[in-house]
């Protein structure tokens, strides 16, 4: 079964809040030394854009 509209909007909201949290951490790492952090941000942006 697919997800309901409410579940989809909740999932997208959770992704957006996680992305905002990670972007705050990324601002303190402008040289991208923490590759995992920046990869996760890119992955979340891709997931949000796909929805």
N, C-alpha and C positions, 0 to 999 in steps of 0.2 A: 504494500500500500504506500501511496505517496504521502507527503507531509501536507498538513492543512495550511491555509494561508496564515493563520496565527502562528503556527510552528515555524514557518518560513521566515516571517517577519521577526520572530524572537531570535532565530538563528543568525539572521543578518545583523540584528542589533548587537548580539553578543560578539560577532566578528568585528563590528565597527568599534565597540568599546575596547576590545583587546588591541586593535590596531592603534587606537589613540594612546593607549597605555604604552605600547612599544615605541611609538614615535616620540614620546617624551624622553624615553631612555636613549633613543637614537640621536637626539639633539646634543647629548653630552658626548657622543662618539662620532664627530664629523669626519674622521679619517677612515671610518669603517673598519676598525681593527677587530670588532666583534662580528665576524662574518655570519654567524648563526642568527644573530639578532636581525641583521639586514635581510637575510634570506627569508626569515619568517615574515617580515613586513611585506616583502615582495609576494610571498605566497598568499598572505591574507588579502592583499590588494587584488590579486588574481581571482580569488574565491568570491570576493564581494562583486567584482566586475562581471563574473560569470552568471550571477543570479539575476 
